[in-house]
Amino acid sequence: MDKLIDAFVARGDLAHLALLAWALGASAFAYVALRELAASVRRFDDFVREIARFNAKINATFGDDE
């Protein structure tokens, strides 16, 4: 890894190395954010399904007043 960094520094491509590090970091952050968003959508969907099941049980037990 040191040889790679030395090659970039020797050629004056330190800005490119910094840009690569930024792009990799931003991509990793976007991946983690999208993974967490998908997990939260699944949890919300599970919650809505449970509410629907609860409402169906209540309506079956007490009747639908609407």
PADOMAR-226635 format. One record per atom (N, C-alpha, C): residue in three letters; chain; atom name; x, y, z; residue number from 1. Coordinates in Angstrom, 2 decimals, always signed. Layout:
// PADOMAR-226635
dodren = Ala | rofi = A | ropa = CA | u = X | v = Y | w = Z | fipa = NUM
...
***
This chain:
// PADOMAR-226635
dodren = Met | rofi = A | ropa = N | u = +0.83 | v = -1.19 | w = +0.00 | fipa = 1
dodren = Met | rofi = A | ropa = CA | u = +0.00 | v = +0.00 | w = +0.00 | fipa = 1
dodren = Met | rofi = A | ropa = C | u = +0.87 | v = +1.25 | w = +0.00 | fipa = 1
dodren = Asp | rofi = A | ropa = N | u = +2.01 | v = +1.20 | w = +0.70 | fipa = 2
dodren = Asp | rofi = A | ropa = CA | u = +2.91 | v = +2.36 | w = +0.73 | fipa = 2
dodren = Asp | rofi = A | ropa = C | u = +3.46 | v = +2.66 | w = -0.65 | fipa = 2
dodren = Lys | rofi = A | ropa = N | u = +3.74 | v = +1.62 | w = -1.43 | fipa = 3
dodren = Lys | rofi = A | ropa = CA | u = +4.26 | v = +1.84 | w = -2.79 | fipa = 3
dodren = Lys | rofi = A | ropa = C | u = +3.22 | v = +2.55 | w = -3.65 | fipa = 3
dodren = Leu | rofi = A | ropa = N | u = +1.98 | v = +2.19 | w = -3.48 | fipa = 4
dodren = Leu | rofi = A | ropa = CA | u = +0.91 | v = +2.82 | w = -4.24 | fipa = 4
dodren = Leu | rofi = A | ropa = C | u = +0.78 | v = +4.29 | w = -3.87 | fipa = 4
dodren = Ile | rofi = A | ropa = N | u = +0.83 | v = +4.57 | w = -2.58 | fipa = 5
dodren = Ile | rofi = A | ropa = CA | u = +0.73 | v = +5.97 | w = -2.13 | fipa = 5
dodren = Ile | rofi = A | ropa = C | u = +1.94 | v = +6.75 | w = -2.60 | fipa = 5
dodren = Asp | rofi = A | ropa = N | u = +3.14 | v = +6.16 | w = -2.51 | fipa = 6
dodren = Asp | rofi = A | ropa = CA | u = +4.35 | v = +6.83 | w = -2.98 | fipa = 6
dodren = Asp | rofi = A | ropa = C | u = +4.28 | v = +7.12 | w = -4.48 | fipa = 6
dodren = Ala | rofi = A | ropa = N | u = +3.70 | v = +6.21 | w = -5.25 | fipa = 7
dodren = Ala | rofi = A | ropa = CA | u = +3.56 | v = +6.43 | w = -6.69 | fipa = 7
dodren = Ala | rofi = A | ropa = C | u = +2.63 | v = +7.61 | w = -6.96 | fipa = 7
dodren = Phe | rofi = A | ropa = N | u = +1.55 | v = +7.70 | w = -6.22 | fipa = 8
dodren = Phe | rofi = A | ropa = CA | u = +0.63 | v = +8.82 | w = -6.40 | fipa = 8
dodren = Phe | rofi = A | ropa = C | u = +1.29 | v = +10.13 | w = -6.00 | fipa = 8
dodren = Val | rofi = A | ropa = N | u = +2.01 | v = +10.14 | w = -4.89 | fipa = 9
dodren = Val | rofi = A | ropa = CA | u = +2.66 | v = +11.36 | w = -4.41 | fipa = 9
dodren = Val | rofi = A | ropa = C | u = +3.76 | v = +11.79 | w = -5.36 | fipa = 9
dodren = Ala | rofi = A | ropa = N | u = +4.53 | v = +10.84 | w = -5.88 | fipa = 10
dodren = Ala | rofi = A | ropa = CA | u = +5.64 | v = +11.16 | w = -6.78 | fipa = 10
dodren = Ala | rofi = A | ropa = C | u = +5.14 | v = +11.77 | w = -8.08 | fipa = 10
dodren = Arg | rofi = A | ropa = N | u = +3.99 | v = +11.36 | w = -8.54 | fipa = 11
dodren = Arg | rofi = A | ropa = CA | u = +3.46 | v = +11.88 | w = -9.80 | fipa = 11
dodren = Arg | rofi = A | ropa = C | u = +2.59 | v = +13.11 | w = -9.59 | fipa = 11
dodren = Gly | rofi = A | ropa = N | u = +2.37 | v = +13.50 | w = -8.36 | fipa = 12
dodren = Gly | rofi = A | ropa = CA | u = +1.57 | v = +14.68 | w = -8.10 | fipa = 12
dodren = Gly | rofi = A | ropa = C | u = +0.08 | v = +14.41 | w = -8.15 | fipa = 12
dodren = Asp | rofi = A | ropa = N | u = -0.30 | v = +13.15 | w = -8.00 | fipa = 13
dodren = Asp | rofi = A | ropa = CA | u = -1.71 | v = +12.77 | w = -8.08 | fipa = 13
dodren = Asp | rofi = A | ropa = C | u = -2.35 | v = +12.63 | w = -6.70 | fipa = 13
dodren = Leu | rofi = A | ropa = N | u = -1.88 | v = +13.40 | w = -5.75 | fipa = 14
dodren = Leu | rofi = A | ropa = CA | u = -2.43 | v = +13.32 | w = -4.40 | fipa = 14
dodren = Leu | rofi = A | ropa = C | u = -3.89 | v = +13.74 | w = -4.39 | fipa = 14
dodren = Ala | rofi = A | ropa = N | u = -4.25 | v = +14.70 | w = -5.23 | fipa = 15
dodren = Ala | rofi = A | ropa = CA | u = -5.66 | v = +15.14 | w = -5.31 | fipa = 15
dodren = Ala | rofi = A | ropa = C | u = -6.54 | v = +14.01 | w = -5.82 | fipa = 15
dodren = His | rofi = A | ropa = N | u = -6.02 | v = +13.24 | w = -6.76 | fipa = 16
dodren = His | rofi = A | ropa = CA | u = -6.80 | v = +12.11 | w = -7.26 | fipa = 16
dodren = His | rofi = A | ropa = C | u = -6.98 | v = +11.05 | w = -6.18 | fipa = 16
dodren = Leu | rofi = A | ropa = N | u = -5.95 | v = +10.85 | w = -5.38 | fipa = 17
dodren = Leu | rofi = A | ropa = CA | u = -6.04 | v = +9.89 | w = -4.28 | fipa = 17
dodren = Leu | rofi = A | ropa = C | u = -7.07 | v = +10.36 | w = -3.26 | fipa = 17
dodren = Ala | rofi = A | ropa = N | u = -7.07 | v = +11.65 | w = -2.96 | fipa = 18
dodren = Ala | rofi = A | ropa = CA | u = -8.06 | v = +12.20 | w = -2.03 | fipa = 18
dodren = Ala | rofi = A | ropa = C | u = -9.47 | v = +12.08 | w = -2.61 | fipa = 18
dodren = Leu | rofi = A | ropa = N | u = -9.62 | v = +12.33 | w = -3.90 | fipa = 19
dodren = Leu | rofi = A | ropa = CA | u = -10.92 | v = +12.21 | w = -4.55 | fipa = 19
dodren = Leu | rofi = A | ropa = C | u = -11.40 | v = +10.76 | w = -4.53 | fipa = 19
dodren = Leu | rofi = A | ropa = N | u = -10.50 | v = +9.82 | w = -4.75 | fipa = 20
dodren = Leu | rofi = A | ropa = CA | u = -10.86 | v = +8.40 | w = -4.69 | fipa = 20
dodren = Leu | rofi = A | ropa = C | u = -11.31 | v = +8.03 | w = -3.28 | fipa = 20
dodren = Ala | rofi = A | ropa = N | u = -10.57 | v = +8.50 | w = -2.28 | fipa = 21
dodren = Ala | rofi = A | ropa = CA | u = -10.96 | v = +8.21 | w = -0.89 | fipa = 21
dodren = Ala | rofi = A | ropa = C | u = -12.32 | v = +8.80 | w = -0.58 | fipa = 21
dodren = Trp | rofi = A | ropa = N | u = -12.58 | v = +10.02 | w = -1.04 | fipa = 22
dodren = Trp | rofi = A | ropa = CA | u = -13.88 | v = +10.66 | w = -0.82 | fipa = 22
dodren = Trp | rofi = A | ropa = C | u = -14.99 | v = +9.86 | w = -1.51 | fipa = 22
dodren = Ala | rofi = A | ropa = N | u = -14.75 | v = +9.45 | w = -2.75 | fipa = 23
dodren = Ala | rofi = A | ropa = CA | u = -15.76 | v = +8.71 | w = -3.50 | fipa = 23
dodren = Ala | rofi = A | ropa = C | u = -16.05 | v = +7.36 | w = -2.84 | fipa = 23
dodren = Leu | rofi = A | ropa = N | u = -15.02 | v = +6.69 | w = -2.38 | fipa = 24
dodren = Leu | rofi = A | ropa = CA | u = -15.24 | v = +5.40 | w = -1.70 | fipa = 24
dodren = Leu | rofi = A | ropa = C | u = -16.00 | v = +5.60 | w = -0.40 | fipa = 24
dodren = Gly | rofi = A | ropa = N | u = -15.66 | v = +6.64 | w = +0.33 | fipa = 25
dodren = Gly | rofi = A | ropa = CA | u = -16.38 | v = +6.93 | w = +1.58 | fipa = 25
dodren = Gly | rofi = A | ropa = C | u = -17.83 | v = +7.29 | w = +1.34 | fipa = 25
dodren = Ala | rofi = A | ropa = N | u = -18.07 | v = +8.12 | w = +0.33 | fipa = 26
dodren = Ala | rofi = A | ropa = CA | u = -19.44 | v = +8.52 | w = +0.01 | fipa = 26
dodren = Ala | rofi = A | ropa = C | u = -20.26 | v = +7.33 | w = -0.48 | fipa = 26
dodren = Ser | rofi = A | ropa = N | u = -19.64 | v = +6.46 | w = -1.26 | fipa = 27
dodren = Ser | rofi = A | ropa = CA | u = -20.35 | v = +5.27 | w = -1.74 | fipa = 27
dodren = Ser | rofi = A | ropa = C | u = -20.68 | v = +4.33 | w = -0.59 | fipa = 27
dodren = Ala | rofi = A | ropa = N | u = -19.74 | v = +4.17 | w = +0.33 | fipa = 28
dodren = Ala | rofi = A | ropa = CA | u = -20.00 | v = +3.31 | w = +1.49 | fipa = 28
dodren = Ala | rofi = A | ropa = C | u = -21.12 | v = +3.89 | w = +2.35 | fipa = 28
dodren = Phe | rofi = A | ropa = N | u = -21.10 | v = +5.21 | w = +2.53 | fipa = 29
dodren = Phe | rofi = A | ropa = CA | u = -22.16 | v = +5.85 | w = +3.31 | fipa = 29
dodren = Phe | rofi = A | ropa = C | u = -23.52 | v = +5.67 | w = +2.63 | fipa = 29
dodren = Ala | rofi = A | ropa = N | u = -23.56 | v = +5.83 | w = +1.31 | fipa = 30
dodren = Ala | rofi = A | ropa = CA | u = -24.82 | v = +5.66 | w = +0.58 | fipa = 30
dodren = Ala | rofi = A | ropa = C | u = -25.32 | v = +4.22 | w = +0.69 | fipa = 30
dodren = Tyr | rofi = A | ropa = N | u = -24.43 | v = +3.26 | w = +0.62 | fipa = 31
dodren = Tyr | rofi = A | ropa = CA | u = -24.81 | v = +1.85 | w = +0.75 | fipa = 31
dodren = Tyr | rofi = A | ropa = C | u = -25.41 | v = +1.58 | w = +2.12 | fipa = 31
dodren = Val | rofi = A | ropa = N | u = -24.75 | v = +2.07 | w = +3.16 | fipa = 32
dodren = Val | rofi = A | ropa = CA | u = -25.25 | v = +1.86 | w = +4.53 | fipa = 32
dodren = Val | rofi = A | ropa = C | u = -26.58 | v = +2.57 | w = +4.72 | fipa = 32
dodren = Ala | rofi = A | ropa = N | u = -26.70 | v = +3.79 | w = +4.21 | fipa = 33
dodren = Ala | rofi = A | ropa = CA | u = -27.95 | v = +4.54 | w = +4.36 | fipa = 33
dodren = Ala | rofi = A | ropa = C | u = -29.11 | v = +3.84 | w = +3.65 | fipa = 33
dodren = Leu | rofi = A | ropa = N | u = -28.88 | v = +3.34 | w = +2.45 | fipa = 34
dodren = Leu | rofi = A | ropa = CA | u = -29.93 | v = +2.63 | w = +1.72 | fipa = 34
dodren = Leu | rofi = A | ropa = C | u = -30.28 | v = +1.31 | w = +2.38 | fipa = 34
dodren = Arg | rofi = A | ropa = N | u = -29.29 | v = +0.62 | w = +2.94 | fipa = 35
dodren = Arg | rofi = A | ropa = CA | u = -29.56 | v = -0.62 | w = +3.65 | fipa = 35
dodren = Arg | rofi = A | ropa = C | u = -30.43 | v = -0.36 | w = +4.88 | fipa = 35
dodren = Glu | rofi = A | ropa = N | u = -30.12 | v = +0.70 | w = +5.62 | fipa = 36
dodren = Glu | rofi = A | ropa = CA | u = -30.92 | v = +1.04 | w = +6.80 | fipa = 36
dodren = Glu | rofi = A | ropa = C | u = -32.32 | v = +1.50 | w = +6.40 | fipa = 36
dodren = Leu | rofi = A | ropa = N | u = -32.43 | v = +2.23 | w = +5.29 | fipa = 37
dodren = Leu | rofi = A | ropa = CA | u = -33.74 | v = +2.66 | w = +4.81 | fipa = 37
dodren = Leu | rofi = A | ropa = C | u = -34.59 | v = +1.45 | w = +4.44 | fipa = 37
dodren = Ala | rofi = A | ropa = N | u = -34.00 | v = +0.48 | w = +3.76 | fipa = 38
dodren = Ala | rofi = A | ropa = CA | u = -34.75 | v = -0.73 | w = +3.40 | fipa = 38
dodren = Ala | rofi = A | ropa = C | u = -35.19 | v = -1.49 | w = +4.65 | fipa = 38
dodren = Ala | rofi = A | ropa = N | u = -34.33 | v = -1.55 | w = +5.65 | fipa = 39
dodren = Ala | rofi = A | ropa = CA | u = -34.70 | v = -2.23 | w = +6.90 | fipa = 39
dodren = Ala | rofi = A | ropa = C | u = -35.84 | v = -1.50 | w = +7.60 | fipa = 39
dodren = Ser | rofi = A | ropa = N | u = -35.81 | v = -0.17 | w = +7.59 | fipa = 40
dodren = Ser | rofi = A | ropa = CA | u = -36.89 | v = +0.58 | w = +8.25 | fipa = 40
dodren = Ser | rofi = A | ropa = C | u = -38.20 | v = +0.43 | w = +7.49 | fipa = 40
dodren = Val | rofi = A | ropa = N | u = -38.14 | v = +0.34 | w = +6.18 | fipa = 41
dodren = Val | rofi = A | ropa = CA | u = -39.36 | v = +0.12 | w = +5.39 | fipa = 41
dodren = Val | rofi = A | ropa = C | u = -39.95 | v = -1.25 | w = +5.72 | fipa = 41
dodren = Arg | rofi = A | ropa = N | u = -39.09 | v = -2.26 | w = +5.85 | fipa = 42
dodren = Arg | rofi = A | ropa = CA | u = -39.58 | v = -3.60 | w = +6.22 | fipa = 42
dodren = Arg | rofi = A | ropa = C | u = -40.22 | v = -3.58 | w = +7.61 | fipa = 42
dodren = Arg | rofi = A | ropa = N | u = -39.59 | v = -2.89 | w = +8.56 | fipa = 43
dodren = Arg | rofi = A | ropa = CA | u = -40.17 | v = -2.82 | w = +9.90 | fipa = 43
dodren = Arg | rofi = A | ropa = C | u = -41.50 | v = -2.09 | w = +9.89 | fipa = 43
dodren = Phe | rofi = A | ropa = N | u = -41.61 | v = -1.01 | w = +9.12 | fipa = 44
dodren = Phe | rofi = A | ropa = CA | u = -42.87 | v = -0.28 | w = +9.03 | fipa = 44
dodren = Phe | rofi = A | ropa = C | u = -43.94 | v = -1.14 | w = +8.38 | fipa = 44
dodren = Asp | rofi = A | ropa = N | u = -43.57 | v = -1.90 | w = +7.35 | fipa = 45
dodren = Asp | rofi = A | ropa = CA | u = -44.52 | v = -2.79 | w = +6.69 | fipa = 45
dodren = Asp | rofi = A | ropa = C | u = -45.02 | v = -3.86 | w = +7.67 | fipa = 45
dodren = Asp | rofi = A | ropa = N | u = -44.12 | v = -4.40 | w = +8.47 | fipa = 46
dodren = Asp | rofi = A | ropa = CA | u = -44.54 | v = -5.38 | w = +9.49 | fipa = 46
dodren = Asp | rofi = A | ropa = C | u = -45.50 | v = -4.74 | w = +10.49 | fipa = 46
dodren = Phe | rofi = A | ropa = N | u = -45.23 | v = -3.51 | w = +10.88 | fipa = 47
dodren = Phe | rofi = A | ropa = CA | u = -46.10 | v = -2.80 | w = +11.81 | fipa = 47
dodren = Phe | rofi = A | ropa = C | u = -47.50 | v = -2.60 | w = +11.21 | fipa = 47
dodren = Val | rofi = A | ropa = N | u = -47.56 | v = -2.18 | w = +9.97 | fipa = 48
dodren = Val | rofi = A | ropa = CA | u = -48.85 | v = -1.95 | w = +9.31 | fipa = 48
dodren = Val | rofi = A | ropa = C | u = -49.61 | v = -3.26 | w = +9.17 | fipa = 48
dodren = Arg | rofi = A | ropa = N | u = -48.92 | v = -4.35 | w = +8.86 | fipa = 49
dodren = Arg | rofi = A | ropa = CA | u = -49.59 | v = -5.66 | w = +8.77 | fipa = 49
dodren = Arg | rofi = A | ropa = C | u = -50.18 | v = -6.08 | w = +10.11 | fipa = 49
dodren = Glu | rofi = A | ropa = N | u = -49.43 | v = -5.84 | w = +11.19 | fipa = 50
dodren = Glu | rofi = A | ropa = CA | u = -49.94 | v = -6.19 | w = +12.52 | fipa = 50
dodren = Glu | rofi = A | ropa = C | u = -51.16 | v = -5.35 | w = +12.88 | fipa = 50
dodren = Ile | rofi = A | ropa = N | u = -51.15 | v = -4.08 | w = +12.54 | fipa = 51
dodren = Ile | rofi = A | ropa = CA | u = -52.32 | v = -3.22 | w = +12.79 | fipa = 51
dodren = Ile | rofi = A | ropa = C | u = -53.52 | v = -3.73 | w = +11.99 | fipa = 51
dodren = Ala | rofi = A | ropa = N | u = -53.29 | v = -4.13 | w = +10.74 | fipa = 52
dodren = Ala | rofi = A | ropa = CA | u = -54.39 | v = -4.66 | w = +9.92 | fipa = 52
dodren = Ala | rofi = A | ropa = C | u = -54.93 | v = -5.96 | w = +10.51 | fipa = 52
dodren = Arg | rofi = A | ropa = N | u = -54.04 | v = -6.83 | w = +10.99 | fipa = 53
dodren = Arg | rofi = A | ropa = CA | u = -54.50 | v = -8.07 | w = +11.63 | fipa = 53
dodren = Arg | rofi = A | ropa = C | u = -55.30 | v = -7.77 | w = +12.90 | fipa = 53
dodren = Phe | rofi = A | ropa = N | u = -54.82 | v = -6.81 | w = +13.67 | fipa = 54
dodren = Phe | rofi = A | ropa = CA | u = -55.53 | v = -6.42 | w = +14.89 | fipa = 54
dodren = Phe | rofi = A | ropa = C | u = -56.92 | v = -5.88 | w = +14.56 | fipa = 54
dodren = Asn | rofi = A | ropa = N | u = -57.00 | v = -5.00 | w = +13.56 | fipa = 55
dodren = Asn | rofi = A | ropa = CA | u = -58.29 | v = -4.45 | w = +13.16 | fipa = 55
dodren = Asn | rofi = A | ropa = C | u = -59.23 | v = -5.54 | w = +12.66 | fipa = 55
dodren = Ala | rofi = A | ropa = N | u = -58.70 | v = -6.50 | w = +11.92 | fipa = 56
dodren = Ala | rofi = A | ropa = CA | u = -59.53 | v = -7.60 | w = +11.42 | fipa = 56
dodren = Ala | rofi = A | ropa = C | u = -60.08 | v = -8.43 | w = +12.58 | fipa = 56
dodren = Lys | rofi = A | ropa = N | u = -59.26 | v = -8.69 | w = +13.59 | fipa = 57
dodren = Lys | rofi = A | ropa = CA | u = -59.72 | v = -9.45 | w = +14.75 | fipa = 57
dodren = Lys | rofi = A | ropa = C | u = -60.79 | v = -8.68 | w = +15.52 | fipa = 57
dodren = Ile | rofi = A | ropa = N | u = -60.56 | v = -7.40 | w = +15.72 | fipa = 58
dodren = Ile | rofi = A | ropa = CA | u = -61.53 | v = -6.58 | w = +16.45 | fipa = 58
dodren = Ile | rofi = A | ropa = C | u = -62.84 | v = -6.50 | w = +15.68 | fipa = 58
dodren = Asn | rofi = A | ropa = N | u = -62.77 | v = -6.30 | w = +14.38 | fipa = 59
dodren = Asn | rofi = A | ropa = CA | u = -63.98 | v = -6.22 | w = +13.57 | fipa = 59
dodren = Asn | rofi = A | ropa = C | u = -64.71 | v = -7.56 | w = +13.54 | fipa = 59
dodren = Ala | rofi = A | ropa = N | u = -63.98 | v = -8.66 | w = +13.54 | fipa = 60
dodren = Ala | rofi = A | ropa = CA | u = -64.62 | v = -9.98 | w = +13.55 | fipa = 60
dodren = Ala | rofi = A | ropa = C | u = -65.28 | v = -10.25 | w = +14.90 | fipa = 60
dodren = Thr | rofi = A | ropa = N | u = -64.67 | v = -9.76 | w = +15.96 | fipa = 61
dodren = Thr | rofi = A | ropa = CA | u = -65.20 | v = -10.00 | w = +17.30 | fipa = 61
dodren = Thr | rofi = A | ropa = C | u = -66.38 | v = -9.10 | w = +17.62 | fipa = 61
dodren = Phe | rofi = A | ropa = N | u = -66.25 | v = -7.82 | w = +17.36 | fipa = 62
dodren = Phe | rofi = A | ropa = CA | u = -67.27 | v = -6.85 | w = +17.75 | fipa = 62
dodren = Phe | rofi = A | ropa = C | u = -68.14 | v = -6.38 | w = +16.60 | fipa = 62
dodren = Gly | rofi = A | ropa = N | u = -67.82 | v = -6.75 | w = +15.41 | fipa = 63
dodren = Gly | rofi = A | ropa = CA | u = -68.59 | v = -6.31 | w = +14.26 | fipa = 63
dodren = Gly | rofi = A | ropa = C | u = -68.09 | v = -4.98 | w = +13.75 | fipa = 63
dodren = Asp | rofi = A | ropa = N | u = -68.37 | v = -4.73 | w = +12.51 | fipa = 64
dodren = Asp | rofi = A | ropa = CA | u = -67.94 | v = -3.48 | w = +11.89 | fipa = 64
dodren = Asp | rofi = A | ropa = C | u = -69.03 | v = -2.45 | w = +12.06 | fipa = 64
dodren = Asp | rofi = A | ropa = N | u = -68.75 | v = -1.36 | w = +12.78 | fipa = 65
dodren = Asp | rofi = A | ropa = CA | u = -69.76 | v = -0.34 | w = +13.07 | fipa = 65
dodren = Asp | rofi = A | ropa = C | u = -69.91 | v = +0.68 | w = +11.94 | fipa = 65
dodren = Glu | rofi = A | ropa = N | u = -69.11 | v = +0.59 | w = +10.93 | fipa = 66
dodren = Glu | rofi = A | ropa = CA | u = -69.17 | v = +1.60 | w = +9.87 | fipa = 66
dodren = Glu | rofi = A | ropa = C | u = -70.28 | v = +1.34 | w = +8.90 | fipa = 66
***
